[in-house]
Amino acid sequence: MVSVTRLLRCAPSAQSSSSRASVSAVDRSSMFSALCLTEFAAKTKQIAMNYINYETAIVERFKVKLIGWTFSWLVSPSEIGTVDDIRTLRNALKTGVCKWICLSKQELAAHVEEGG
């Protein structure tokens, strides 16, 4: 089982250490996401990823969503059949193509209304 915190550690940080941008220069949504994900990671150190009930156990409960998943549907990486598919997912996580985002109240409401 893959922990949510482990997946979060795979995502690139919101701002590189070499970049010293001022708060006014940082996009507000990026700041919100970075703060939200930091808060999420701090609260969820012991929570395991729930692939079967992802929509309710992860998205609705923690108000976060995984975007950019490279496989046909959200499954445990152990269920992805080929090495190439695993490498594609790993690369997407490392480059930030696949990442966790925080949902606003409106986004969460729309997500729930759509049925996940």
N, C-alpha and C positions, 0 to 999 in steps of 0.2 A: 504494500500500500504506500502511495506517495503522499507525503505530508504537504499541506498547502504552503507552509513556510518554506519547504525545500523548493517548491516551484517558484515562489516569490524570489528566492535568492538567485534563481537562474535569470530573472529579468534584469536588464541593465538599469542602473540608477537613473533617477530623473535628471541629474546634473553631474557632469564629469568633474573630477577633482581639479582639473586644469582650468575649468571654466569658472569665473568669479562674477557671474552676471548679477546685477542688482535686482532687488525684488520687483522694481517697476518694469524691468525688462523681461521678466519671466511671465509667460502666459499663465493666466489665472487658472485655467482648467488643468494645466500641467501641475501647478502647485497644489491644487485640490487633490488631484490623483496621487501625487507623491505623499502628501500628508495622510490621505485616506489609507493608502496602502501600507504606510509605516504604522499607522494605528491598527490596521487590520492584522498585520504581521505580529505586532506586540500582543494582541489579544488572542491570537490563534496558534500559539506555538505548539500546542498539543492536539490540534484538530487535524484529523486525517481527511484527505480529499475523498469525497463521496461522488463517484462517477455515476452510479445508478440513480441516485436522487439529487443530482447536481442542481437542478432548478430550484428545489425547495431547501435542500440542506446547505447549499452554498450561496447561490444568487439571492434568494429571497431572505435568508437569515442574515447574511453578512453584507448584503448590498454591494457585492463585487461580481464581476463577470470576466471570464477568460475569453479574450478575442484572438483571432488569428490562428486558431488550432488548425493544424495542417492535415489532420486525418479526416476521413469522411464524417465521422461523428465523434462525440466526446467519449473516449474509452480510456481505461488505464493504459499507460504506455506498455505494460507487460502484455496487453492483448493486441498490440500492433504487430502484425506478422512479419514485416521485412526489416532488415537492417537499414535499407535506404529510407524507409518511412520514419524510422526512429531517428536517423541522422537529420532528416529534414525537420522533424519536430525540435530536436536539440538545437539546430541552427536557428530556427525561428525564435526559440526562447532566448538564446544568447544574443541575438541581434535586436530583440524587442518587437519583432513582427508578431509574435505570440506573447501576450502579456495580460496581466490582471488590470482591470480598470474598475474604478468605483462608480456606482450608479447614483445619480441624483434622485431625489424623491420622485420627480416626474418620470425619469427613465425607468425606475423600479416599478412605478405604477403602470406604465405602458407595457413593461415586460410581463408583469403579472396578468394584465388584461389580455395580452396576446396568448397567454397560456404557456409562457416560457419560450 
